[in-house]
Amino acid sequence: MYDLLAVSYAIDIKLFKTIEVNVSCEIKDKIRYGKTFIRKGLKHNCLLVENVEAEKIKEIFFKILNKNNI
């Protein structure tokens, strides 16, 4: 599923609603090591997908499968 979403984003970014956020990972605290933090308001370093037009993506996916007789 994740590859399908990545390819869909590359095909048409309008199928996704995104927001700019700051994402960091704890590497110093032994108890919280590896915990991911998502923060709004700080300098952004990635896009977070908030919503996906799933039906449209399914439509595109099956159209490609049917076109290639898969």
Protein Blocks (a to p, Z undefined) as FASTA:
>chain_A
ZZmmmmmmmmommlpccddddddddfkbmklgoiacddehiacfbdcdfbdcfklmmmmm
mmmmmmnoZZ
